[in-house]
Structures are given as C-alpha cells and as structure tokens.
Amino acid sequence: PPCTMRPPHPPREEKWRNLMEGISKISCQSYRSVVYENPEFLTYFHEATPQAELGYLNIGSRPARRKSSIGIGHLRAIPWVFAWTQTRLILPAWLGVGAGLKGACEEGNADDLRAMYQEWPFFQSTIDLIEMVLVKADLPIAKLYDDMLVSESRRELGAQLRKELTTTEMYVCVVAGHEKPLEGNRSLRKLIETRLPYLNPINMLQVEILRRLRRDHDNRKLRDALLI
C-alpha cells in the first residue's frame, strides 16, 4: 500500500482490543517461563547456538553484552536474535505467539481471530510476519544443532521448543485460514525455499566446525573457518 500520514485503522470492535490484550499476557508469560524461569535455558542457549563464537566477528559497533555478566538480560538484542537465526530455530520471533493464539482459540475466539486477520491491518501484518519467520525456520536443522552440540540432559528442552514451534505454526494457520504458512503469498514462500539448497549445507558445515572447535578451542584454522 502507498505511504500515508493517516493513522492505522483501529480495530472494528472493542472486543478485539481485549482479545489482543489477553493474547499478549499469555504470550509474555509463556516466553518468560522459558527464557527467564527455566534454569536449564541459559546453558542450553550457550550450547545450542554459536552465540559465544559470534564474538570473534568484528561486525558490531558495540560489545555483544552490556555487562560482563552471562545472563540473558545483559545480552544485546542483535546477537540474541542472530544466534538463534544461525540455528534456524529463530526462537525470539515466535516464542509465546502459539501459546497466546492457542489460549484465545480454546476460549472460543477462533472466529473472532479470523475476522481480526481479515479486517484489522495491524493484526494481519503481525500474523503475516510470524508466518514468514515460520517458513524460514527449519526443525531438522535446529535438531541437528542440538544433536551435535547440546548435552544429552538438555536435549529435551530443545525438543519441547521444536514442538512449540509446530504448535505455533498450527494456530497461526488457523487464524490466517491457511493450510500451511504463507499459503497466501506463494511467491515469497517459493523465494525462501529456493535458498535451501545453498543454506542447508552451510548450516551443516557450521555445526560440524562448532563441534570441533569446542573440543579444540585454540585451533585457529577452525576459528577462521567458522568466521568465513
């Protein structure tokens, strides 16, 4: 649509605002229960993603962390998202969304959510963005990172997160009225899928280099290979 100075269209019904508020609360609670309240999550994050190794890259104007603490709260947003993008789980973009939509649907609001998607541009664009992320995510690749890098005792957490992604995909499709994500934008879906023959081998190389580097921290050849 063309640029405009007009304010965005408000929701047609006040009930829609209330539904969004309820979805937001459930989503936030779900996100925090994983990221901040699960005692295994921080260690899982460091094992499953190349977050620590990304510090070798001189591509940022600021340190990856605000302080020397290893806590999630001190990690800047860009390395947090970038680390999960590398594993193709893309966790920060969708975690909590599925729980919020599921909660609203289970309360009998599925028809309202579909109407919101059709008639409220703000809600539709939000769901469309989540759909795009879900198509970019790749469960087999994310599982490969877990299988090769994560301690066996913490792999169950990764399995739970992948299951939650599947749940999110299901409820996003329910709201959008799609059989699969991006069904309404097939050109974008095809564009994303055409990258896979190139992207998947790069992920496989990265996870193998990470596995070797974590066993041989001082190996400069492995470190250089990772940065390439």
C-alpha positions in Angstrom: 0.0 0.0 0.0 1.1 3.6 -0.6 2.7 5.6 2.2 0.2 7.8 4.1 0.0 10.2 7.0 -3.3 8.7 8.1 -3.2 6.8 11.4 -3.6 3.0 11.1 -7.1 1.6 11.1 -8.3 0.9 14.6 -9.9 -2.5 15.5 -13.5 -2.7 14.4 -14.7 -3.9 17.8 -13.5 -3.2 21.3 -13.6 -7.0 21.9 -10.6 -7.3 19.5 -8.5 -5.0 21.7 -9.4 -7.1 24.7 -8.5 -10.3 22.8 -5.1 -8.8 21.9 -4.5 -7.9 25.5 -5.3 -11.4 26.6 -3.1 -12.9 23.9 -0.3 -10.6 24.9 -0.4 -11.6 28.5 -0.3 -15.3 27.7 2.4 -14.9 25.2 4.6 -12.9 27.6 4.1 -15.4 30.4 5.0 -18.3 28.0 8.1 -16.5 26.8 9.3 -15.6 30.2 8.6 -19.1 31.6 11.1 -20.5 29.1 13.8 -17.7 28.8 13.9 -16.4 32.3 12.4 -19.1 34.6 13.7 -22.3 33.2 17.0 -22.9 35.0 18.3 -25.0 32.1 17.7 -22.5 29.4 20.8 -20.3 29.7 23.1 -23.3 29.4 21.1 -24.7 26.6 21.3 -21.4 24.7 25.1 -21.3 25.0 25.4 -24.9 23.9 22.8 -24.9 21.0 23.8 -21.6 19.4 27.1 -20.1 18.2 26.5 -17.1 20.5 29.9 -17.2 22.2 31.7 -17.8 18.9 30.0 -14.9 17.2 32.1 -12.7 19.5 35.0 -13.4 17.2 33.3 -11.5 14.4 34.2 -7.8 14.3 30.9 -6.7 12.8 29.3 -4.7 15.6 29.9 -1.2 16.9 29.3 -2.4 20.5 30.1 -5.4 22.6 27.6 -8.3 22.4 26.8 -7.7 26.1 26.0 -4.6 28.1 28.0 -6.0 31.1 30.4 -8.9 31.7 27.5 -11.0 33.2 26.5 -14.1 31.2 22.8 -13.6 31.9 20.2 -13.3 29.2 19.2 -9.8 30.4 22.7 -8.4 29.6 22.8 -9.8 26.1 22.1 -7.2 23.4 19.1 -7.8 21.1 21.1 -8.2 17.8 23.4 -11.1 19.0 20.4 -12.7 20.8 18.4 -12.8 17.5 21.4 -13.5 15.3 22.4 -16.6 17.4 19.0 -18.2 17.1 18.9 -17.3 13.4 22.1 -19.3 12.8 20.4 -22.5 14.2 17.3 -21.8 12.1 15.1 -22.1 15.2 14.6 -18.2 15.2 13.2 -18.5 18.7 12.8 -14.8 19.7 10.5 -14.2 16.7 7.8 -16.7 17.6 8.1 -18.0 21.2 4.9 -17.2 23.0 2.8 -16.5 20.0 1.5 -20.0 19.7 0.6 -20.1 23.4 -1.3 -16.8 23.1 -3.3 -17.8 20.0 -4.0 -21.3 21.4 -5.4 -19.8 24.6 -7.7 -17.5 22.6 -8.9 -20.3 20.4 -9.5 -22.6 23.4 -11.7 -19.9 24.9 -13.9 -20.0 21.8 -12.5 -17.0 20.0 -11.2 -18.6 16.8 -13.9 -16.9 14.6 -13.0 -13.5 16.1 -9.3 -14.1 15.4 -10.1 -14.9 11.8 -12.2 -11.8 11.5 -9.4 -9.8 13.1 -7.0 -11.2 10.5 -9.3 -10.2 7.6 -10.4 -6.8 8.8 -7.6 -5.4 11.1 -4.5 -4.5 9.1 -2.3 -4.3 12.3 -3.2 -7.8 13.3 -2.9 -9.2 9.8 0.6 -7.8 9.3 1.7 -9.2 12.6 0.4 -12.7 11.7 1.9 -12.4 8.2 5.4 -11.6 9.7 5.2 -14.6 12.0 4.2 -16.8 9.1 7.3 -15.6 7.2 9.5 -16.5 10.1 7.9 -19.9 10.5 8.7 -20.7 6.8 12.3 -19.6 7.4 12.7 -21.8 10.5 13.8 -25.4 9.9 13.2 -28.1 12.5 15.6 -30.7 11.2 18.4 -28.2 11.1 17.6 -27.0 14.6 17.6 -30.6 15.8 21.0 -31.2 14.2 22.5 -28.4 16.3 21.0 -30.0 19.4 22.2 -33.4 18.5 25.7 -32.3 17.8 26.3 -29.5 20.3 23.9 -29.9 23.3 24.4 -32.1 26.3 22.1 -35.1 26.3 20.5 -34.0 29.6 19.3 -30.7 28.0 18.2 -32.0 24.6 14.6 -32.5 25.9 14.4 -28.7 26.2 15.2 -28.4 22.6 12.6 -31.0 21.7 10.0 -29.0 23.7 10.9 -25.8 21.8 10.6 -27.5 18.4 7.2 -28.9 19.5 6.1 -25.4 20.5 7.2 -24.1 17.1 4.9 -26.7 15.5 2.1 -25.6 17.7 2.7 -22.0 16.8 2.5 -22.9 13.1 -0.7 -24.7 13.5 -2.5 -21.9 15.3 -1.1 -19.2 13.0 -2.6 -21.1 10.1 -5.9 -21.5 11.9 -6.1 -17.7 12.3 -5.0 -16.9 8.8 -7.2 -19.6 7.3 -4.2 -21.3 5.6 -3.3 -24.9 5.1 0.4 -24.1 5.5 2.3 -20.9 6.3 2.5 -18.3 3.5 -0.2 -20.1 1.5 -1.5 -16.6 0.7 2.0 -15.4 -0.6 3.3 -18.3 -2.6 5.9 -16.1 -4.4 7.6 -15.3 -1.1 7.4 -18.9 0.1 9.0 -20.1 -3.2 11.7 -17.4 -2.8 12.5 -18.6 0.7 12.5 -22.3 -0.4 14.9 -21.6 -3.3 17.6 -20.7 -0.8 17.5 -24.1 0.9 19.9 -26.0 -1.4 22.5 -23.4 -0.6 21.6 -22.6 3.1 21.3 -26.2 4.4 24.9 -27.2 3.6 26.2 -24.1 5.2 24.4 -24.9 8.4 25.8 -28.5 8.3 29.3 -27.1 7.9 28.8 -24.6 10.6 27.6 -27.1 13.2 30.4 -29.5 12.4 33.0 -26.7 12.8 31.4 -25.7 16.1 31.6 -29.2 17.4 35.3 -29.5 16.5 36.1 -26.0 17.8 34.5 -26.6 21.2 36.8 -29.6 21.6 39.9 -27.7 20.4 39.4 -24.1 21.4 42.8 -22.8 20.3 42.6 -24.2 16.7 43.0 -21.1 14.6 42.1 -22.9 11.4 38.8 -23.9 12.8 38.1 -20.5 14.1 38.9 -18.9 10.8 36.7 -21.5 9.0 33.8 -20.6 11.3 34.2 -16.8 10.6 34.2 -17.4 6.8 
